């Protein structure tokens, strides 16, 4: 009986794979004929369903991911067609085309992300919202991040979390990992008023698995990484929704906190628990990788520029000399760091931490005159490499 069940399960798996391969063969053939009719940019769709996803992922796991783009730009030009993350996609490394796309946001193009990302973020994620709801959420986020909140809460939390982290720095320190930990703990504090504890540690472990699934083939049968990410996403959502429900009960009792969750619960029109969970997850994603990467690169650039490092140290030694040993930094101290601000600005200028953005064509669009066309519903990735080189 067990053998028969195993055989039935194996047949189901093989049938599913065969069906997907047939479907994608038909799909890619359709794309091939449509390419001829619509004058798609030149390129290669790769393997059925998988496309060129594996080549792209492999490139981004190396020290220099740019050859994936460089090789195709040299072969097909700065605008080329490929198939990644389960979708036919037009890549652009052309500054003029990228400018055209960004200038027509909401008119000819709309925000869109691969299925591997959108499925993990949730349908109410800020990154996927459009129209009036997006404006409401964006306005709420910006109103929360005003100077008084930064002055009264954020600087105090940053100072405290950095001090606590430094106490445990002994021997060899993996700076990127420590920057990620500090960033995550700070975000959880600002979003939900949680100090570092066992709950936040468990949340971060599951969250890391979610992040790993962003750029994979969005089908569990093909990718164990994506399957683990889906499972972790469920655990993160369960943990967050318990927090949201408890905070609703506290709010009904008149108990309030000064964090992002409180702003969402008090927001006009009222947001559902699912909307709030998706929104919180999106905010964690938006600030986690970018902030920790910038922190790490700032240290890297400073170690490579001893003169700048010495000047930065002198500025902070002057501020520290005016304060007691354990006295926290205050708003006026932050405002008296002109060279530190220059270091931040220069790091942001030099470090291209976001290599590109995804957009989806809302209609068939001609680019580069009449020579090439992006069909409606095609994913479009604008990469800044062409603009930066």
N, C-alpha and C positions, 0 to 999 in steps of 0.2 A: 504493500500500500504506500509506504514511504517512497519506494522507488518510482511508483506511478506518479505520485505528487511531484517529485523532483523532475521527472520527464515532462509533466504538464507545464511546470514553471519554466523549464528550459525552452520548450516550444513557444511559450508566450513571449519570452525574451527575444528569441530568434525571429518570431513573426513581427514583433515590434520594430526590431532593427531593420528587417527586410522592408517593411512598410515605409519606414523613414527614408531608407535609401532610394526606394522607388519614387516616393514623393519628391525628394530633393533632386533626383535625376530629372523628373518632369519639370520641377521648378526651375532648375538651372538651364534646361533646354528652352523653357519659356523666356527666361532672362536673356539667353543667347539671341533668340529671334527678336526680342524686344530691343536688344542693344542695337541690332542692325537697323531697326526701324527708327529708333529714337536717337541714334548717334551718341551712345554712351561714351564717356571717356575711355580710352584704352585701358586694359588691365587683365587680370586673371582671377576667375572666381574660385580657383582651387578645387579641393575635394568636395563631394556632396555634403551638404549641411555644415561640415567642419570648415569648409572654405580655406582661408589662409590663417585661421585663428591660431593654430599651433605655432606657426612661424612668428606671428606677432608676439605671442606670449613668451616664446623662447628668447626673442630679441630683448624683451623688457626684463628678463631675468639676468642679462649680462651687464657688464659695466658700461657698455655703449649700445643702447637700443636703437639708435638712429639708422643703422644699416637697413632695417626693414623698409623705412621710407626712402633712404638714399638709393637703394638698389632699384626700387620701382620708379623713382623720379628719373633716374638715369635711363631707364628702359622705356617708360611710358610718358614722361613729362611730369610737370608739377601738379597736374590734376589727373588722378587715375582711379579706376574701379577695382574693387576687391570684394571679398565676402568674409566678414569677421563677426564673431559672436552671434552666429545664426542669422545674420542679415546682410543683404547686398548693400555695399557702402561705397560712396565716392569720397576718396581722400583728397584734400587740397593742401598743398604746401605753397600755394601761390598767394602772395600778399594782396593783390588786387581782388582776387576771388574771395578771399577771407573777409576783406573789408566790405564787399558787396553783400555777403551773407549776414554779417553782423548789423549792417545798416538796414536790412530788411527783416529783422527779427519781428515776428508777429504778423508780417505781411505775406512774405513768400516762404519763410522758414519758421519752424516752431521748435522749442526746446524738446529734445528727445534723447534717450539713452538706450544702450543695448538692453535686451531682455534680461541678461544676467544682472544688470544693475537695477533696472526698474522693478523686477520681481522681488529683489531683496530689500529695496527701499520702501516699497508699499505704494499703493495708488494715490495716497494722500501726501506724498512727499513734496516738500517745497520745490525740489529740483524738477518735478514732473508736473507741478501745478501750472495752470494757465488762466488767463482772464481775471475776473473780479476776485476769486478766492486767492489767487497768487498775490494780487495787490494787497489784500487784507493781511495775509500772513507776512508779507514783506514789510508792510507798514508797522505791524505789531513788533516784528523783530527789531526794526530800526528804532522804534520808540523805546524799547527796553534797553538798547545799547546806547543810551545817552550819557553825557559826561558825568551827571550826578551819580548814576549807578556805578560807573567805572571808578569814580573818586571814592565812593562810600563802601564798595564791596570788592570789586575786582582786584584792585591793587593790594588790598589787605590779604586776599586769598592767595594771590600770586606769591607775595612775600613769604607767607606762612608755608605754602606747599614746597617752595624751593628750599627753604631752610630745613624742613623735615627731610626732603630728599637728599640734601647734601650730607646730613648726618650719617647716612648709610653708604656714602661713596667711599669705598676703601679698595685699594689695589687697582686692578684693571676695570675701567668703566666703559660700558658700551653707550656712548653718548646718544645715539639715535633712539635706542630703546628707552633710556631714561627720559629723553625729551617727549617721547610718546606717552610714557606713564604720567608725567607731570601734566601734559596737555589734556589727557583723558580725565584725570582727577579734577582738574580745574573746570573742565566743561560740565562734568557731572555736578560739581558744586554750584556752578552758575545756573544750570538748568533745573536742578531738583533739590539743591541744598543738602546734598549728601557729602559728608566728609569721608576720606579714605577709610575703608573698612572691608570686611570679608565680602560683603554684598557687592561693593564696587569692584573688587578684585575678580569675583566670579563674572560680573557683567562684562568686564574688559576682556576676559578670556573668550567668552562667546562672541563678543563684538569683533575681536580679531579674526575669528573664523568667518564672520560675515564679510569683512573687508577682503579676505583672501578669495572669496567667490565672485567678486565684482567683474573681473576680466577673465572669464572662463566660458566654455561652451554651455549655454543655459539649458542643459538637459541632464538630469541626474544620471541617466543610463550611460552617458558618455563621460561624465566628470565626477569623480569622488569628491573633489574640492567643492564643486557646486552643490553636491548633495549635502555635505557637511555644513555648508553655508546656509542652506535652506533650513536645516534642523536648528542651527544656532540662531537664525533669525527668529524662529518660533519661540525659542527660549528667552531671547532678549525682549520680544514683544510681551510674553507672559510676565516677565519681571517688571517691565515698564507699566503695563496696564494695572497691575496691583498697586503700584505707587500712585497712579492717576486716580484710581477709585478711592484710595485712602485719603488723598489730598482733597477730593471732592467732599468727603465726609467732614474733614477738618474745616473746609471752607463753609460748610453749612452750619458748623458750630461756632463760626466767627473767628477761627484761627487762620492767620495769614502769614505768608513768607514773601520775601523779596527775591523772587527768582523767575525764570522764564515760564515755568509750569504755572505759577500763580497768575502771570499775565495771560496765559492761554485759557485758564479756567474762568478768568474774569472778562475775557474778550467779548465784544459785541456779537450778538447772533448765536453765541455758544458753539463750541466745537465738540464733536463726539469723541469718545475715548479712543476710537481707532484713528481718527484724524490727528489727535494729540500725540499718540504713540508714533505714528509715521513721521510727524513733524519733528519730534524729539530725536528720533533716529537719524533723520536727515541733517539736523544741526550737529550731531556728533560726527557724522561723516564729513560735513563741510569744513570743520575746523581742525579735525584730528591730524590727517596726513599733511596738510599744507603748513600748519603752524609748527609741528614738530620738525618737518623738513627744513623750514626756514631757520629755526633755532640751531639746528645742526650745521647747516651751511654757513651761518654767521660765524660760528666758532671756527669752522674750517678756514674761511677766508681771513679771519683775524690771525690765525696761527701762521698763515702764509704771508701776512703783512705786519711784521713786528712793530713798525712805526705807528700804525693805526692802533695796534693792541696796547702799546705804551700810552698813547694819548687817551684811549678809552679808560685804562686803569687809573690814570691821573685824575680824570674827571670824577670817577666813582670814589677814589680815595678822598678827594676834597669833600664830597657829600658825606661819606662815612665819618670823617673827622669831626663833623658838626653834630654827630649823634652818638647816643650811648651804644654799647656793643650789641644789645638785643633789641634796640629800638627799630621798629618797622619803617620802611620807606613810606612817605606821605605824598600827597598830590603835588605839593610844592617842590619836593625832591625830584619827582618825575619831570616837572616842567623845567627844571634846571639841568637837563641833560641834552644840550644841543648836539654834541658830538655823537652821543649814543643814537640820537635820531638820525644822524647822517649815516651811521653804520647800518641801521635798519633799512633806510631808504636805498642805500647802495646794494645791500644784500638782495632786496626785492628786485632791483634793476638787473643785477647780474644773474641771479638764480631764476631760471625759467622753470618753475616748479609745476606749472600746468602746461602740458605739451600741446593741448588742443581741446576743442569742445565738440560735442555731438549736436547736430540739428537735423530735422527731418523736413524734406521738401513738401509744401502744401499743395503744389501744382507742378506740372512739367515746366522746367526752367532752363532757358538757354544761358550758357556761360561761355566766356571767351568768344563773343560774337555769336555766330550761328554754327560754330564747329562742334560744340559739345552740348549735351543736355543731361540734366538731372531729373529723372522721372518722379512723379508724385509718389509719396510714401517711402522713397529711398532714404536711408540714413546717410547723413553727410557729416564727415569729421574734418574740421578745419584744424590743421596743425600749424603751430607758430614757427616751426623750423625754417620754413621758407622765408618768413618775415624776419627771423633773427639772424640768418646767415649772411 
